[in-house]
Amino acid sequence: KKLLKNLYVPAKSFESRLSATIRSACNELKKEAEVVFIGSNVLVNKKILDEIIPAIEHLVRNSVAHSIELPEERIIKGKNRKAKIIVETKLGIDSFIFSVKDDGAGFNFKKIEEKAKSLKMLNTENPTKEELCKIIFRPGFSTANALSNIAGRGIGLDAVEEMVKGLNGNIRIDLYDENKGIFIIEIPMESRVLSGVNIKTNNKNYVLDKSQINEIMTLPSSMVQ
């Protein structure tokens, strides 16, 4: 039980870090947003959570930079001046699922298409929205007019995809309401499962992380004290 307690932590353990990331991005871009967390008590493998947090941070910064409108624009559209970013954690059949969505303007597919064509990343005249969603994960792609410290800090969505693949997972965009989308990350539960060696000494059982063991030797009893 103690081992499992050390291996798994509630998803809420990363909430303060993501909240700070969103506040920082909003302050720099003069925008307003609050974050809503769903699934805060879902237990997640700590190693997986530690490795996936940077990817989720990128996605929430991406929401602030590219989707969420300025407060004045939101008021004109009849929205609350403060945007909402929803970060959800849940369990799949054999995976951890993280999703990020917001109530901003969504994807500017016309701008994405124009940029993709200028970078010669498109070979079709009338690409589908699904095709354009795949292009935004291509190395070197960005619709930003200039580099900033916000949407990725110089890192593109291709780097996010690499982080996810490094955990044997996948990332996709589920579209809804024409130009809105949910970023969904799915990581296999066994991606960072601890492989251990069970030992017993003085009538007590211990499990040692295999990654911390260099060699196992058989010693004569005379050498054991």
C-alpha positions as a printed Julia matrix, in Angstrom:
225×3 Matrix{Float64}:
   0.0     0.0     0.0
   2.84    2.38    0.82
   4.41    1.62   -2.57
   1.16    2.34   -4.42
   0.75    5.56   -2.44
   4.15    6.71   -3.68
   3.43    5.64   -7.26
   0.02    7.27   -7.68
  -1.03   10.83   -6.9
  -4.33   12.69   -7.45
  -4.53   14.81  -10.58
  -5.11   17.88   -8.4
  -1.4    17.81   -7.56
  -0.69   19.64  -10.85
  -3.53   22.16  -10.6
  -1.64   24.98   -8.88
   1.13   24.75  -11.51
  -1.34   24.95  -14.41
  -3.25   27.8   -12.77
  -0.01   29.76  -12.44
   0.84   29.06  -16.09
  -2.52   30.43  -17.23
  -2.27   33.52  -15.01
   1.18   34.3   -16.39
   0.06   33.9   -20.0
  -3.04   36.05  -19.44
  -1.04   38.82  -17.77
   1.4    38.97  -20.68
  -1.31   39.04  -23.35
  -3.78   41.25  -21.41
  -6.41   38.52  -21.42
  -8.6    37.07  -18.7
  -9.27   33.4   -18.09
 -10.12   30.99  -15.32
  -9.36   27.3   -15.29
 -11.86   24.61  -14.37
 -10.48   21.23  -13.34
 -12.5    18.05  -13.74
 -11.35   14.74  -12.29
  -9.15   16.27   -9.6
  -9.28   13.14   -7.46
  -8.38   10.7   -10.24
  -5.22    8.85   -9.23
  -2.48    9.03  -11.86
   0.91    7.35  -12.08
   3.28    9.99  -10.65
   5.99    9.38  -13.26
   3.48    9.82  -16.08
   2.06   12.97  -14.51
   5.51   14.51  -14.05
   6.36   13.88  -17.71
   3.04   14.98  -19.22
   2.59   18.26  -17.3
   4.86   20.27  -19.68
   2.7    19.13  -22.62
  -0.51   20.19  -20.86
   1.1    23.52  -19.92
   1.83   24.1   -23.6
  -1.78   23.37  -24.52
  -3.23   25.82  -21.98
  -0.78   28.52  -23.11
  -1.84   27.73  -26.68
  -5.47   28.33  -25.67
  -4.63   31.73  -24.21
  -2.51   32.8   -27.18
  -4.55   31.5   -30.12
  -8.14   30.85  -29.07
  -9.17   33.11  -26.21
 -10.2    36.61  -27.22
  -9.4    39.91  -25.51
 -12.0    40.84  -22.84
 -13.42   43.64  -25.03
 -13.91   41.26  -27.95
 -15.65   38.71  -25.76
 -18.06   41.33  -24.43
 -18.96   42.38  -27.99
 -19.68   38.71  -28.79
 -21.97   38.46  -25.79
 -19.56   36.3   -23.79
 -18.27   36.72  -20.26
 -15.16   38.89  -20.31
 -13.29   36.14  -18.52
 -12.71   33.04  -20.63
 -12.86   29.49  -19.35
 -10.27   26.76  -19.87
 -11.34   23.26  -18.91
  -8.71   20.65  -18.03
 -10.07   17.15  -17.44
  -8.39   14.0   -16.2
 -10.12   10.64  -16.42
  -9.44    6.94  -16.65
  -9.88    4.93  -19.82
 -10.07    1.13  -19.93
  -6.28    0.87  -19.7
  -5.13    4.46  -20.04
  -4.98    7.9   -18.45
  -6.81   10.54  -20.49
  -6.12   14.27  -20.26
  -8.11   16.85  -22.24
  -7.94   20.62  -22.7
 -10.61   22.84  -24.21
 -11.72   26.46  -23.91
 -14.68   28.71  -24.73
 -12.64   30.99  -26.99
 -12.91   31.58  -30.72
 -11.48   28.18  -31.6
  -9.35   27.43  -34.65
  -8.85   29.97  -37.42
  -8.82   27.37  -40.2
  -8.44   29.98  -42.94
  -5.27   31.29  -41.33
  -3.99   27.75  -40.74
  -4.58   26.86  -44.4
  -2.86   30.01  -45.69
   0.15   29.43  -43.47
   0.37   25.76  -44.43
   0.34   26.66  -48.12
   3.01   29.3   -47.64
   5.18   26.65  -45.96
   4.37   24.17  -48.75
   2.83   21.77  -46.28
  -0.38   21.4   -48.3
  -0.82   19.63  -51.61
  -4.61   19.94  -51.86
  -6.71   22.96  -52.77
  -9.56   22.27  -50.39
  -8.18   20.52  -47.29
 -10.57   19.22  -44.65
 -10.52   20.59  -41.14
  -9.21   17.25  -39.96
  -6.27   17.53  -42.37
  -5.53   21.04  -41.14
  -5.61   19.83  -37.53
  -2.9    17.29  -38.37
  -0.76   20.0   -39.98
  -0.54   22.06  -36.79
   1.48   19.2   -35.29
   4.06   19.39  -38.09
   7.57   20.61  -37.12
   8.07   24.28  -37.92
   4.38   25.14  -38.17
   3.02   28.18  -36.34
   0.46   30.86  -37.15
   2.13   33.33  -34.79
   3.41   36.46  -36.52
   6.31   36.7   -34.09
   7.94   34.56  -31.43
   6.71   35.15  -27.9
   7.06   33.58  -24.49
   3.5    32.32  -24.55
   2.29   29.75  -27.08
   4.98   27.19  -26.54
   7.92   29.41  -25.59
   9.56   28.62  -28.9
   8.24   25.05  -28.87
   5.65   23.95  -31.41
   2.84   21.46  -31.03
   5.15   18.95  -32.69
   7.18   18.96  -29.46
   4.0    18.26  -27.49
   3.3    15.3   -29.74
   6.87   14.03  -29.18
   6.4    14.25  -25.4
   3.22   12.21  -25.7
   4.81    9.64  -28.01
   7.68    9.34  -25.53
   5.11    7.92  -23.13
   3.77    5.57  -25.83
   0.66    7.72  -26.02
  -1.22    9.66  -28.66
  -2.72   13.11  -29.02
  -5.64   14.13  -31.19
  -8.1    16.98  -31.72
 -11.83   16.24  -31.58
 -13.72   18.96  -33.44
 -17.15   20.33  -32.54
 -19.23   23.43  -33.35
 -17.46   23.93  -36.72
 -14.2    25.47  -35.49
 -13.92   24.41  -31.84
 -11.73   21.56  -30.71
 -10.69   19.51  -27.7
  -7.07   18.4   -27.36
  -7.09   14.84  -26.03
  -4.0    13.06  -24.73
  -4.17    9.34  -23.99
  -1.33    7.57  -22.18
  -1.21    3.79  -21.52
  -1.33    2.99  -17.82
   1.66    0.67  -18.1
   3.82    3.35  -19.74
   5.74    4.09  -16.56
   4.81    1.18  -14.32
   7.49    0.4   -11.77
   9.32   -2.86  -12.34
  10.64   -4.04   -9.02
  12.46   -6.78   -7.16
  10.94   -8.14   -3.99
  13.39   -8.84   -1.15
  12.96   -9.98    2.4
  15.24   -9.22    5.33
  14.66   -9.43    9.06
  11.16  -10.74    8.32
  10.3    -7.56    6.43
   9.42   -7.33    2.72
  10.72   -4.56    0.46
  10.34   -3.75   -3.24
  13.34   -2.15   -4.96
  13.02   -0.25   -8.24
  14.83   -2.32  -10.91
  16.14    0.85  -12.54
  18.14    1.52   -9.37
  19.75   -1.95   -9.27
  23.07   -2.43  -11.05
  23.76   -6.06  -10.18
  22.28   -8.97   -8.24
  24.8   -11.35   -6.63
  24.56  -14.59   -4.73
  26.72  -14.49   -1.6
  27.67  -17.28    0.77
  25.99  -17.04    4.15
  29.39  -16.43    5.77
  29.53  -13.01    4.06
  26.11  -11.92    5.25
  25.95  -10.15    8.59
